[in-house]
Every structure is written in C-alpha cells, then in structure tokens.
Amino acid sequence: MPRKLKSTMTVKKSIPDELHGIARFAVDYASDMILWTDMSGGFLYVNDSACRVLGYNREELLEKKIWDIDPECNGEIWPELWNGIKENKSATFESVGLKKDGSLIAVEITYNHLEYNGKEYNCAIVRNITERTKTLETLRKSEERYRMLSEASRDFIYIIGADKRIEYVNSLTAKHFGTTPEKIAGKRIIEFGSCESSLFNNDSIDKVIETGEPLTVVNKIAACKKEIWLNTYLVPLKDEAGKVSAVLATSRDITEFRNARLLLEEKQRQKKAILDNIPDIAWLKDRESRFIAVNEPFVKSCGWKPEDIVGKTDLDIWPRELAESYRKDDREVMESRKRKRVEETLADKDGTIKWIETIKTPIFDENGEVTGTTGIARDITRRKKAEEDLILAKQKAEEADRLKSLFLANMSHEIRTPLNAIMGFAKLLRNPGVKASESNEYLDLIDNSSAQLMNLLNDIIDISRIESNQLTVNKINFSLKTLLTELYEIYKQYNIENKYFNLKVKFEDPLKADFIYSDPARLRQILTNLLLNAFKFTPSGGKIEFGYNLKNNDTLEFFVKDAGIGIPEDKLELLFERFTQIDDSPTRTTRGTGLGLAISRGLVELLGGKIRVKSKEGKGSAFFFTIPYEKPAEDFAGFRVKKRKRPVDKNLDGLSVLIVEDDKLNYLLIEGALELTRCKFKHAENGKEAVDLFKKEHFDIILMDVRMPFMDGIEATKTIRKLEENEGGHIPIIALTAYVMEGDRKKFLSAGMDDYLGKPLDLEKLKDMIYRHAFID
C-alpha cells in the first residue's frame, strides 16, 4: 500500500545509561501511543497510552502484529514498508487505527528506524487525530458549500489580496474576463484593468486596505458589448494582528433596477410637473397613505420642503388627531372607490391652522386596482373667517340689540326715578300745610335727585363723545398729592344707603412724581367712577384703598381696591363694555346705567394708558390703570402769585370774589351760595364791566360767565391776562357756562381760564373749586 511520506527525522542510535530510566518514564506516560516493533511486525513494547486508546491490556497488545491494529497494512506489504522506513530513517503517515471493539480512529503515525546492539527496530509514535480530521472535514464541506453558493450566485464575487493579486474569483467573474477561475487566480488586477469603469476598481480597493472599513461603490462598466451598472460592496479581511490581508468584493448588476428607478423618477417628475401646474394645493399618496408627491402650492402653504413630506405618512408630520382624520378619509375613499369632498383644517410648520376644502379621489392602476389617493385642496381660511365673523357679528348684533333694549329700559328707569322725586316733592312743597322740617327734607331730596339726574346726563354726554372720538384732553401742570387728597377729603365720610367705609389713600413713599403734566379733570373723573363703584359694592365697614405708584420711572399706575362682592371670572371681559352690567336682572340690588367703567376705559385710553381688573367672587376687586408719567412743563410757582394760605376747614371767610354774570337768576343763585361762606363779592353784568372792576379793585378769584353782551367771557379773560403780563400776578378765573362740549372746554382753558364748571351748577363743587384755586398749600 503506497503511503505519502510527510517528514523525516534523525534519531540517535544509543542512549546514555544515566538517561535510560528517565527516558523509559517519559515514554510510558506520553500522551501519544508509542509502539516498538521488530522486522516481523510484532510488538516488542507498547506504552500505557496505546493500551488505553486501543482498548487492550499490555499482555494482549504485545501478542498482536502491526496489521492487527492498522487495517491498511498486512504481512505482505510489511517488508516493503520496513525497508522504506529503514532507507529514509523516518516516515510519517495518516491512517486509521482498529480498536479492540472493532471501531476505527483516525491516526497520524510517525515511524523511526533504529539499530541497537546489532539489531533493528521501528519505533511507531501514533497520534489520535480523529477530532482534527472531523474538523478538517467540516471545514472542507463548509468551504465547498460556500464555493457552491459563490458559484451559484448571480453576483460577481472575488477576493483581492493586499498585494493586489487575485486570490479567488467565482465563475461569473472569470466568465466576464473570458477565462476560468483557475487561470485568473494569482494574477495581478492590473492585468484585467483597474480603473473606475472596470470590475476591479483599484481606487476602491486601495481605500478599503488603507482605512480597514467596508465601502459601497456604484459604477458603470462595459460587459458583453454593453454597459451595466454595478453596486459593489467591499469588505476588509484581516489577519490575527488586525491588518488587512485581503478584500472581499461582491458586485451586483443593478442596471434593470436603476433603469426602473430612473423610469419611476421620470414618471414622478411628470406627475410633479402636472401637480405644480395645478394652482391649488395637491398631493399623491400610496395605499399606506404615504406621500408620493406634493406640488409647490402645498409646500408654500405648509412651510415644509418637499423632502420633509415625500416618503412620510400623515402621522409622521401632523398631530395624531389631525393625522388620524386624514387617514380615515383616505381609507374611506379607497374602500368606496369614490371621491369625497370635505372641509378640514391644515396645520403648517409653525402650527398655524388653515381651513381647506379638499376633493379626495382614489387612484387606479391599469388593472383597476386602487393604488392610492390624490387630493386637491383650496385654502378657504378667509371664507371660513368671513363666515365665523358673520356669525359672530350676528351674535354681537343680537346681543347689542338686547343690551340696547335693556339699556334704554334701565336708562328710562334711572331718569324717571330722580325726575319723579323732583316733580313729586316740588308739588308737595306747594302744599300750604307743609311743616318747615318737612320742607327742608323735601328740598334735600330734590337736591339729591337733581344731582343724580345731572350725573346721568354727564355720563351720556361723555360716552357719546368717546364713541364719536370728540373727547380730547387738556393737559396742565398739577399735583397728584393735592388731587388725591381732595378726593380723600370728599369721600372719607361718604355715606351711601347708610353704609360707611374705611377709606385709605396711599402715595408713593418717598413721594415721587407728585407734580405731573396731564389732564387732572379726566384723572379725577376716572378715580371718582372707580371709587363710587367700590362704594356701591362694598359692605358697610369694608376697606377701600386708592392711590398710585411710579413704575419704571415712566409710567404711573393708579389703583382702587375694595373688599366688595367681587366679580365672577366669566364676567371680567364684559366689565368695561358699554351698556353692560354684571347683574342685569330686574331683581338686582344696585342701581346704575352700566356706563361708568366704559367711560373710565375710554378716558384711560385717551390719556395713553390701559385699565385692568383683578377680582375673585366674594373676595373683592382691584382696578388698576396706567398713564404715561410726564414731568411738569413749567414751574408751579408762577400760578401761585397773590394767593392766600389755605385754611384747614375750607373756610372762605373774607375772600374777595368777582361774579361776572349777565343772567339775574344765575347771579342770585351764586350769590345765595356764597353768602353762607361769608366771602365778599361784587357783580359785573358783562365782560367789559369785569375788566373795569379788575383795573380798579383787588379780587382773589373771578367767576366768569362766557356768553354775555358787549364783551364775552373769553375776550374779557384774554384782556385780563394781557394786563397781568404788564403788571405781574395771576388771578384765578373759573368759567361758569352752559357750553359743555369738549371743544368748548379746550377753548376756555386756551384763553387763559384756570378751570371750568358747567351749568347747571353744582354749588358744592363750585365752593371746592374756589377753595382750590384761591388758596395755596
């Protein structure tokens, strides 16, 4: 039986005696099987490993021949084998070993020929290689399997070494070059072309070797007299040291796929061109409601780029609730195979909501199968807004009509109530049997009712001016401290329906922004409205606080806080609307026209500020309003010339007053009011007489009517101011007139008058006005 000689070795022919025992011990306990034979093929010695592996005891095995445990050997070929081993001194074979139980094992046998004391021996070292053989067989089968897969693949598969030599190619790759795998293996890639348009792309291979990272390349090559497109994936193969030893490449023909994709892209471009020529918003979706294409109006309307939309579903783009609504419509259209018209909302990239009217239609292929949907939508936001505005306007008109009707009914009640008192008690006064005490009480009631009627008339005039933009401001220099102190003095003992209040006034501390340039009359009117409102809704003994603070050195913030019944949260927005009252039921417990806060808002805005309210039902209310802080335009001292020190008790005793009035009844009314104050006064029937008296006598204050014969009040005031320019001084002049329109007030103050009081006169206000202007602090 011929055997392949694997290796040779030289063995010493003798062993020193001192090492003989050690050698014997090593042989007995060696892991490999060691068997000594003679020329007859019999065993002279076997070690323990041989007995254990082959399943014999030592005596049994020593009785055997070499061919009893080696089926590939027999007595006929043994002499030939012996001579071959003797000639080469050593030989190694792979064979099989026969165990005692009849089973076979794979073995590797190394024979060594030895001569000792004139005799010849063979020492066989036998290694069990059964497991190694199985592993190699498994590897061989695996390699064969992968080779078969490689050969069966429709891809070009090849391995290029780091030295740029071809280590392996599959049959398809070899066929591309017109040869066989065996003939191409081992050659350099340069022999087969290695440029970008060749199968072996040298630059790509170099990059993988250099970086040690996989790489994907798409390129075009010439094959079979035509051009094809390849997608090549290159993977580095590394040795134990981690160095790239070769590159495994797989190239797939993607020509058909690429052509199909180009065709699809061309169709998409055509669809896009059609969509872009539609002036309305338009899009295409597939069966999964994934966007295939959108047109330019869609992009502009939503604020996204096409790449942000195409390939995504509604759920990827919009809030879930909105997206689910879109998808529901898409499913309905595809299942019913019918178009659908809907009005729906569309959110853009910034979250702005638009209304669109959409026609959604199923898309069919050549076989009549539904492949998706198309949508064409028109922005109807303006139309929806107009519809909503129309509905809102209708609701507002209906509410305004209701409020006007309610207002007129309320106004009639508010006018008739004091008028009824005036007319009724006036008739009672004519009764000759009326007692003096009753007469005074009736007169007080008539006076109070007249004041109510006058306030109502003023409110109506003010709201009319505000709505017609005829209300203007008259800014002058004045003291906030003085204005708020006067209000406090007027209202600190205020009684309404037998209720008394704990009134507090608060100034900036330390006092800031006292002197300002604004309209004191309008500011007083706002604060008065808010204070009266607080008195109306605060229970007896409740705390009411008002005052101001300087904010950011450029804004004055005023406040009026009460401990009243508070305002429901849902009513706060209606609070400053005209004709509106929080409680407009017939059973309400408070009176009023609902104009006070509307007037206050108009006046605050006229002064350049804003008004707001904080309130909690049952916890009271706090009203805040702001006006710009403007410093005084000039020094106050110039207006204080020739004024007396202001008495603490508002006493006008000894004050010299010139009354300029052409109407006798009006003069008698003023005279009657001033006689009780013990001030001194003189009467001029027209402006000319007033100027003449001013030249001759000293007066502390002038009460000037406007419309008079010979010289009216405006001309008389101008004349007096010119005289003062030459002689010095400044006498306060208060206009008393029935002209109460806004332009008239501005005209009076521009002429040089210091203040203004409309007719019919409020005599208490007249006294307060004289007290303010005739004295200094």
ROPATI-109982 format. One line per 2 residues: their letters; for each residue x, y, z of C-alpha. Coordinates in steps of 0.2 Angstrom, whole numbers. Layout:
! residues N
A = X Y Z; ...
END
This chain:
! residues 777
MP = 0 0 0; 8 16 -5
RK = 9 30 8; 14 48 7
LK = 30 52 16; 26 68 26
ST = 43 71 35; 60 63 40
MT = 70 64 56; 86 58 63
VK = 87 48 79; 102 44 90
KS = 107 26 89; 111 25 108
IP = 105 32 124; 117 35 138
DE = 114 23 153; 111 38 165
LH = 96 44 155; 89 27 152
GI = 77 27 167; 71 45 163
AR = 68 41 145; 58 25 150
FA = 47 35 162; 43 48 148
VD = 39 35 136; 27 26 147
YA = 17 42 151; 17 50 134
SD = 0 56 128; 4 49 111
MI = 4 30 108; 21 23 107
LW = 24 5 100; 41 -4 96
TD = 41 -17 83; 54 -29 75
MS = 56 -34 57; 42 -47 59
GG = 29 -34 63; 27 -40 81
FL = 26 -28 96; 41 -28 107
YV = 35 -13 118; 19 -3 120
ND = 16 11 132; 1 15 143
SA = -7 27 131; -8 14 117
CR = -16 1 128; -29 14 134
VL = -33 21 116; -34 4 108
GY = -44 -4 122; -31 -18 126
NR = -21 -23 141; -2 -23 139
EE = -1 -43 138; -15 -43 124
LL = -7 -30 114; 11 -37 114
EK = 4 -53 106; -3 -43 91
KI = 5 -38 75; 6 -21 67
WD = -8 -26 54; -20 -31 69
ID = -22 -13 73; -19 -5 56
PE = -31 -11 43; -22 -3 29
CN = -6 -14 32; -4 -33 31
GE = 10 -46 31; 13 -45 13
IW = 17 -26 12; 26 -25 29
PE = 43 -30 22; 42 -16 9
LW = 36 -4 22; 50 -9 33
NG = 63 -6 20; 56 11 15
IK = 57 16 33; 75 9 35
EN = 80 18 20; 73 35 25
KS = 76 33 44; 59 40 47
AT = 42 42 39; 25 49 44
FE = 8 43 38; -10 47 40
SV = -20 31 43; -34 23 53
GL = -32 13 69; -43 -3 73
KK = -48 -4 91; -52 -20 101
DG = -71 -16 99; -69 -15 80
SL = -71 4 79; -59 14 69
IA = -50 30 73; -40 42 63
VE = -22 42 67; -5 50 62
IT = 9 38 63; 27 43 63
YN = 40 28 61; 58 30 66
HL = 71 16 61; 83 12 75
EY = 98 0 76; 104 -6 93
NG = 117 -19 98; 116 -26 80
KE = 98 -27 80; 85 -17 70
YN = 69 -9 77; 55 3 72
CA = 48 15 85; 30 20 80
IV = 23 36 88; 4 36 84
RN = -7 51 87; -26 51 88
IT = -32 64 75; -50 59 75
ER = -56 76 81; -44 85 69
TK = -50 75 55; -68 79 59
TL = -64 97 60; -55 97 44
ET = -69 88 35; -82 100 42
LR = -71 114 36; -69 106 19
KS = -88 104 17; -91 122 23
EE = -78 128 10; -86 118 -3
RY = -104 124 2; -98 142 1
RM = -89 139 -15; -105 131 -22
LS = -115 147 -16; -102 158 -24
EA = -103 149 -40; -122 149 -40
SR = -123 167 -36; -128 180 -49
DF = -116 192 -42; -98 195 -46
IY = -88 188 -31; -69 190 -29
II = -55 191 -16; -41 203 -20
GA = -25 202 -9; -16 216 -1
DK = -3 214 -14; -16 217 -27
RI = -16 199 -33; -32 189 -37
EY = -34 176 -23; -51 170 -29
VN = -65 173 -41; -81 164 -44
SL = -86 158 -62; -96 173 -66
TA = -82 184 -63; -70 173 -73
KH = -83 172 -87; -83 191 -88
FG = -65 191 -92; -67 176 -104
TT = -57 164 -94; -58 151 -79
PE = -56 154 -61; -40 143 -61
KI = -32 153 -74; -36 170 -66
AG = -31 166 -49; -14 173 -43
KR = -13 186 -56; -12 205 -53
II = -28 215 -55; -18 227 -66
EF = -19 214 -80; -38 215 -81
GS = -40 234 -79; -41 243 -63
CE = -49 260 -67; -65 266 -61
SS = -75 259 -76; -68 241 -73
LF = -74 227 -62; -58 228 -51
NN = -59 246 -45; -41 250 -39
DS = -46 266 -30; -59 257 -20
ID = -48 243 -16; -35 254 -10
KV = -47 264 1; -53 248 10
IE = -35 242 13; -30 259 19
TG = -45 263 31; -49 245 36
EP = -68 250 34; -81 242 22
LT = -86 253 7; -100 253 -6
VV = -97 259 -24; -109 262 -38
NK = -101 262 -55; -104 259 -73
IA = -93 245 -83; -93 238 -100
AC = -99 220 -101; -104 208 -115
KK = -103 223 -128; -115 233 -117
EI = -114 245 -102; -120 239 -85
WL = -122 247 -68; -114 238 -53
NT = -117 241 -34; -101 234 -26
YL = -99 230 -8; -81 229 -2
VP = -76 221 15; -59 220 23
LK = -52 203 28; -40 205 42
DE = -26 194 50; -23 190 68
AG = -14 206 70; -29 216 63
KV = -20 221 47; -30 220 31
SA = -24 205 21; -37 204 8
VL = -53 212 1; -69 203 -2
AT = -79 211 -15; -97 207 -21
SR = -104 216 -36; -122 216 -41
DI = -129 221 -58; -142 234 -54
TE = -144 240 -72; -163 235 -73
FR = -166 241 -55; -158 258 -59
NA = -167 259 -76; -183 255 -67
RL = -179 268 -54; -175 281 -67
LL = -191 277 -76; -201 279 -59
EE = -192 295 -56; -196 302 -73
KQ = -214 297 -70; -213 306 -53
RQ = -206 321 -62; -221 321 -74
KK = -233 319 -60; -224 333 -51
AI = -225 344 -66; -243 341 -68
LD = -246 344 -49; -236 360 -50
NI = -247 367 -64; -262 365 -53
PD = -265 382 -44; -272 373 -29
IA = -264 363 -15; -262 345 -22
WL = -253 329 -17; -252 310 -21
KD = -252 296 -8; -250 277 -10
RE = -261 264 -1; -252 266 15
SR = -256 285 15; -238 289 12
FI = -235 305 2; -228 301 -16
AV = -228 319 -22; -233 336 -17
NE = -234 352 -28; -227 369 -25
PF = -243 377 -18; -243 363 -5
VK = -225 367 0; -229 386 1
SC = -245 383 11; -237 371 24
GW = -219 379 25; -210 362 24
KP = -198 357 10; -204 343 -2
ED = -191 331 6; -199 334 23
IV = -215 327 16; -212 314 2
GK = -210 297 9; -219 301 25
TD = -236 297 32; -248 310 40
LD = -244 303 57; -225 307 54
IW = -230 326 50; -246 331 59
PR = -253 329 77; -261 312 79
EL = -279 318 80; -277 328 64
AE = -267 314 55; -280 300 60
SY = -294 311 52; -284 312 36
RK = -281 293 36; -299 289 40
DD = -304 299 24; -291 290 14
RE = -297 273 19; -315 278 15
VM = -310 284 -2; -300 268 -6
ES = -313 256 0; -328 265 -8
RK = -318 269 -24; -327 286 -24
RK = -321 303 -22; -325 313 -7
RV = -327 332 -3; -323 338 14
EE = -319 354 23; -305 351 35
TL = -290 360 44; -272 360 39
AD = -258 364 51; -242 372 44
KD = -224 370 50; -227 384 63
GT = -243 377 70; -254 389 61
IK = -271 382 57; -279 385 40
WI = -296 379 33; -296 370 16
ET = -309 362 5; -302 346 -1
IK = -308 334 -15; -300 316 -12
TP = -300 304 -26; -294 286 -27
IF = -280 282 -40; -282 266 -51
DE = -269 256 -60; -271 248 -77
NG = -280 233 -69; -292 244 -60
EV = -284 241 -43; -284 256 -31
TG = -265 261 -28; -268 276 -18
TT = -277 293 -17; -275 310 -24
GI = -280 326 -15; -284 344 -22
AR = -287 357 -9; -291 375 -9
DI = -287 387 5; -304 393 12
TR = -297 401 28; -304 419 23
RK = -321 412 18; -322 402 35
KA = -316 418 44; -329 428 35
EE = -342 415 39; -337 415 58
DL = -336 434 58; -353 434 50
IL = -360 423 64; -350 432 77
AK = -357 449 70; -375 442 70
QK = -372 436 88; -365 453 93
AE = -379 462 84; -392 452 93
EA = -383 455 110; -380 473 106
DR = -399 474 102; -403 466 118
LK = -391 477 128; -398 492 120
SL = -415 487 124; -410 483 142
FL = -400 500 142; -415 510 136
AN = -426 502 149; -413 504 163
MS = -410 522 157; -428 526 157
HE = -429 519 175; -414 529 180
IR = -420 546 173; -438 544 179
TP = -434 539 197; -425 556 201
LN = -437 565 190; -451 558 199
AI = -444 563 216; -440 581 209
MG = -458 584 202; -467 575 217
FA = -458 584 231; -459 601 222
KL = -478 598 221; -478 594 240
LR = -469 610 244; -483 620 237
NP = -495 612 250; -498 626 262
GV = -498 613 276; -480 608 274
KA = -470 610 290; -453 618 290
SE = -444 602 294; -453 593 280
SN = -449 607 268; -431 606 272
EY = -431 587 270; -441 588 253
LD = -428 601 247; -413 589 251
LI = -422 575 242; -425 587 227
DN = -406 592 228; -400 574 228
SS = -412 569 214; -406 584 204
AQ = -388 578 206; -392 561 201
LM = -400 567 185; -385 578 182
NL = -373 564 184; -383 553 172
LN = -384 567 159; -365 569 160
DI = -362 551 158; -372 550 142
ID = -363 565 135; -346 558 140
IS = -350 540 132; -356 549 116
RI = -340 559 115; -329 544 117
ES = -338 534 104; -338 549 92
NQ = -319 552 95; -324 570 100
LT = -316 569 118; -299 577 120
VN = -288 580 134; -282 597 142
KI = -265 594 150; -259 606 163
NF = -247 605 177; -254 599 194
SL = -250 590 210; -256 572 211
KT = -254 573 230; -267 588 230
LL = -279 579 218; -279 563 228
TE = -280 572 245; -295 582 239
LY = -304 565 233; -300 558 250
EI = -307 573 259; -323 572 249
YK = -326 554 251; -318 550 268
QY = -336 552 276; -345 545 261
NI = -362 538 265; -372 528 253
EN = -388 519 259; -382 521 277
KY = -366 512 274; -349 519 280
FN = -332 514 274; -314 513 279
LK = -306 523 266; -287 524 264
VK = -276 534 252; -258 529 248
FE = -244 539 239; -228 533 233
DP = -216 533 248; -205 543 247
LK = -216 554 237; -212 553 219
AD = -219 560 203; -230 572 213
FI = -231 586 200; -235 580 183
YS = -241 586 166; -258 578 162
DP = -277 581 162; -282 582 181
AR = -301 583 177; -301 567 167
LR = -290 559 180; -302 565 194
QI = -316 558 184; -308 541 182
LT = -304 539 200; -321 546 205
NL = -330 532 194; -319 519 202
LL = -322 525 220; -341 526 218
NA = -341 509 210; -331 502 225
FK = -343 511 237; -358 503 228
FT = -352 485 230; -343 485 247
PS = -352 481 263; -353 493 277
GG = -336 495 286; -327 487 272
KI = -309 494 267; -307 504 251
EF = -290 509 246; -284 520 232
GY = -268 528 227; -253 527 214
NL = -236 520 211; -222 525 199
KN = -217 511 188; -200 510 178
ND = -199 529 180; -210 532 165
TL = -227 525 170; -240 530 184
EF = -251 516 190; -266 520 199
FV = -277 508 209; -293 507 218
KD = -296 491 229; -311 486 238
AG = -317 472 249; -334 470 240
IG = -343 456 232; -331 453 218
IP = -334 449 200; -337 431 193
ED = -322 426 182; -333 424 166
KL = -339 442 168; -322 451 168
EL = -321 453 149; -338 461 149
LF = -335 473 163; -329 488 153
ER = -341 486 139; -354 500 137
FT = -372 497 142; -366 481 151
QI = -369 477 169; -363 461 178
DD = -381 459 185; -394 465 173
SP = -408 456 181; -424 465 186
TR = -420 460 204; -403 467 206
TT = -399 476 222; -388 490 215
RG = -393 504 203; -383 512 189
TG = -383 513 170; -368 502 166
LG = -358 517 158; -346 521 172
LA = -332 508 169; -335 510 150
IS = -332 529 152; -317 526 163
RG = -309 514 150; -312 527 136
LV = -304 541 147; -289 530 152
EL = -285 526 134; -287 544 129
LG = -273 548 142; -262 535 134
GK = -264 521 146; -273 504 149
IR = -286 498 163; -287 481 170
VK = -296 472 185; -292 458 196
SK = -306 450 206; -312 435 214
EG = -330 432 218; -333 435 237
KG = -316 442 239; -316 460 232
SA = -310 468 217; -294 479 212
FF = -294 490 197; -278 496 190
FT = -275 509 176; -259 517 169
IP = -255 534 161; -238 540 155
YE = -228 549 168; -224 567 160
KP = -215 579 171; -222 597 173
AE = -219 608 158; -215 623 169
DF = -214 628 187; -230 629 198
AG = -224 644 207; -229 656 193
FR = -248 651 196; -247 654 215
VK = -245 673 215; -256 683 226
KR = -264 668 234; -268 666 252
KR = -263 652 264; -276 638 263
PV = -287 636 279; -289 619 286
DK = -308 620 287; -311 626 269
NL = -317 642 276; -319 656 263
DG = -321 670 276; -315 686 269
LS = -311 680 251; -315 693 238
VL = -324 686 223; -330 695 207
IV = -345 687 199; -347 690 181
ED = -364 685 175; -377 693 164
DK = -392 682 169; -400 688 185
LN = -407 671 191; -390 663 189
YL = -382 678 198; -394 676 213
LI = -391 658 214; -372 660 215
EG = -374 675 227; -385 664 238
AL = -372 650 239; -358 662 243
EL = -367 672 256; -366 657 268
TR = -347 656 266; -345 674 272
CK = -334 679 257; -335 696 249
FK = -341 698 231; -345 710 218
HA = -356 708 202; -352 713 184
EN = -365 711 171; -353 708 156
GK = -335 706 152; -332 725 150
EA = -338 729 167; -327 715 174
VD = -311 722 166; -315 739 173
LF = -318 732 190; -302 722 189
KK = -292 738 185; -299 747 200
EH = -300 734 214; -291 718 220
FD = -300 701 219; -294 684 225
II = -304 675 211; -316 678 196
LM = -331 668 192; -333 671 173
DV = -349 668 163; -344 665 144
RM = -359 671 134; -363 690 138
PF = -367 706 129; -354 719 124
MD = -339 708 129; -340 689 132
GI = -330 680 145; -316 673 133
EA = -312 691 127; -313 698 145
TK = -301 684 151; -288 687 137
TI = -289 706 141; -285 702 160
RK = -271 691 156; -263 704 145
LE = -264 717 159; -256 704 171
EN = -241 702 159; -238 721 161
EG = -242 722 180; -237 704 186
GH = -248 692 196; -261 679 191
IP = -279 679 197; -288 663 195
II = -303 663 183; -316 650 183
AL = -328 648 168; -346 646 173
TA = -356 641 157; -369 631 149
YV = -357 627 135; -351 609 139
ME = -345 602 123; -327 596 123
GD = -321 609 111; -328 622 122
RK = -318 617 137; -302 617 127
KF = -306 634 120; -309 641 138
LS = -293 635 145; -283 640 130
AG = -290 658 133; -282 658 150
MD = -295 652 161; -289 641 176
DY = -304 629 177; -321 626 171
LG = -338 622 178; -354 618 168
KP = -371 623 171; -382 619 179
LD = -370 622 193; -366 610 207
LE = -364 623 221; -353 612 232
KL = -342 609 218; -341 627 215
KD = -336 630 233; -322 617 232
MI = -316 624 216; -315 642 223
YR = -306 634 238; -293 625 227
HA = -289 640 216; -290 654 228
FI = -278 647 241; -261 639 241
D = -255 624 252
END
